[in-house]
């Protein structure tokens, strides 16, 4: 969270998380969310041994290729500080539990494990408790705050998703945190199993693009020749 929700920094945070948990397909034919699910089989990113600020940093740089998020340093330090144990306990627990459910195998008891993608957002809204922050997931008006079980929703294209919405009842900057580590300290080799993968689809090489265009032009020319030949045959028959 930066200053004046939704700030540019807030947008950058949500954008990188939305990409990381998206249904975009990588060059291996796997979605980015399923890529994370594969990693989760060997490393539980949201257990008590992992710090949220460190996990966010690792998720973000997997998407950006190493660039930290948000771009503005003081906003980034504020965000890391908030995630490093400064969220209300119920909110942190809900975030950990919901993302654990989404990355875990789908079952009758855990339909969220089969959703196609996840949407993250921040909003300036009154909270239902006295706490400055709460996690809202659109499940229903009564039980939709700080839930440990995410509620799958459906979009217009027939895909399922979960929405994690961080509500804040104060529209102002987070406290400055000049003493924060940037990037956050590693959770240790016994906890982290290496970098979080993010396989980007390969772009077509120039040569390939030229070949495709050449083939298309050749095909178009062949079609024209065939049409001309048919017309010539018809004229001959008429004579």
N, C-alpha and C positions, 0 to 999 in steps of 0.2 A: 504494500500500500504506500503510495506516495502522497503528495499534498493534493487536496481537492479531488476527491473521488468522482469520477474515474479519471485519474491523471494519465499522462503519457506513460509513466513508469508502470502504473497499474495495467494499462493496455499491453505493454511489452511482456509483463509477467504472464498475463492470461493467454496472450498469443503463443508464447513458447510452450506453455503447458498444453494448450489445445492442439498444437501440432504434434507434441510428444505422445499424446493419448488419442491421436486421430485414427481414422480408418483409411488414410492415404496409404497407398501400396508402395513398398520398396522394390528394389531391383530383384529381390528374391521371391517376389510374389506374395509377400507377407505384409499385413498392415502394421503400422508403427505401434499400435496398442498390443497386437499379438506378439510383436518383437519384445515388448516389455514383459509380457506374460511368460515368454520363454526364459528371460533373465530371472524372473521372480521364482522360478522353480529351483534355482540355485542360490539366490540371494533375496531374502525378505526385506525389501527396501524400507518397510514401515514398521519394523519391530522396534522394541525399546532400545536396541543397540545403535540404531541409526538416528542422527539428529536431523530434523526437518530442513534446517538451513543448508546443511551439507547435501542432503538428498536433492533439494531443489537445484542447487548449483550443478550437481552432476547431471540431472535431467536436462537442464537448460543448455549446458555446453555440449551435450550430445547432439542437440539440434543445431546450434549455432556454429559448431566446429571449433569451439574453444573460447568464443567471446562471452563475457559475463553479461548477465541480465539482472536488473535494468542497466541501460547504458550509463546513466548518470550515477556517479559513484556514491554521493551522499544518499540518494534514494535507495541504491543497492544495499548500503550498509544498514539503513533503517529496516529494510525488508528482511535481511539476514538476522538482525537483532530481534525482530518480531517473531520469526520462526524459531529462534534459539531459546525456546522455553518461555516466551513472553506472551503467548496467546493464552486465553482462558483454558484451564485444564480440560473442560468438557469439549471445547472446540478442537484442541489438538488431538484428543482421543478420537473424536468423530472423524477427523481427516484421516488419521492413521487407519482406523477400522474400515472406513468406506473404500479407501484406495486398496487396502488389503483384499477386501471382498471382490472388487472389480478385477484385480490381477489374479485372483484365485480361480480354480476350475469352476465352471458353471454346474449347478445342481438344483434340485427342487428347492432346497433351502437357500440357495445363493444364485438367483437368476441374474444378478448383476455381473457375475463372472462370464456371462455370454454377450454382454452389450457390445455394440460395434465401435462406439467411441465415447469420449467423456468431454463435457463442456465445463470450463472454469470461468467464473466471472466475479467481479467485486461490485457491490452496490452501496450507496449511502441510503440507508433506511433505518427506521426505528427498530431496535432489537426487542424481543419479547421478554428479555431478562434485563438486569441492571448492567450486565457485562457490555463492554464496548464492541465486542465482536461475537458473532455466532455463525454457525454453518447452517445454511438453509438448502434443502435439496428438492423442493417442489413435491414432496410426497403427499402431504395434505396439511391443512391449516393448523391442525391440533398437534400432530406429531412430526412436523417438518423441521424441527430445530435440533441440531447437534445429535442427529441419529447415528447409530453405529452401522445400521444397514442401509445402503443406498437403494433408491427406488427407481427402477428402470422406466424410461419413458419411450414413446415412439415418435418419429418424425414423419414428414409428409412423403418421404421416399420409402417408407416401410422399414427403416433401420431403427435399432434400439440404442439408447444412450442414457447416461446418467449426467445430471447437472449438479455441480458443486458450486454454491454461491456463498461467498464470504460477505456477510453483512457487517457494516460498521455504522454506529449511530452518531459518529462525530465526523464532520466533513473538514478535516484539517490534516496537516502534516503529521507523520509519525515522529516521535522524539528522535533527535540526532543521536547517532551511535558511532562516534569517531573511533572508539576502541575495538570495534569489531574486526575480525580477521577477514581479509578479502584476498583470495577466496576462503571460505570456511575451512577449518582444519579437517584433515581426513579422519574418518571414523576408525581407521586402522585396517591393516591387512587381514586380520582375522574376521573383520566385518565386511569390508568392501571386496568384492570379487573381481575388481578391475573396472575399466571404463564402461559406461552404459552404451550399448550399441545403437547405432542409428544409420542403417544402410540406405543411402540416397539413390534413387533411380538414376541410371547412367543416361547422360544426355547423348543424343545422336551426334556422331562426329560429322564434320563438314562434308567429308567425302561421302558418307552415307546419305546425307541430305541431298547432295548433288546427284547421287545415283538414283535415289527415289524420284527426284524431279525429272531426270533423264528418261527413266523407265516410263513415267507418266506421259511425257511428251511423245515418246516412241509409240506408246499404246494409242495415244490420241491420233497420231499420224496414220497408224495402221487402220484405225476405225474409219478415218476419212477416206483412205484408199479403197477400203471395202465398199463404202457407200458409193464412191465414184464408179467402181466396177459394176455395182448393181444397176446404177442408172444407165451405164453404157449398154448393158445386156438388155435392159428394158427397151431402150431406143432401137436396138438392132431387131428385137422381136416385132416391134411395131412396124418397122419397114417391111 
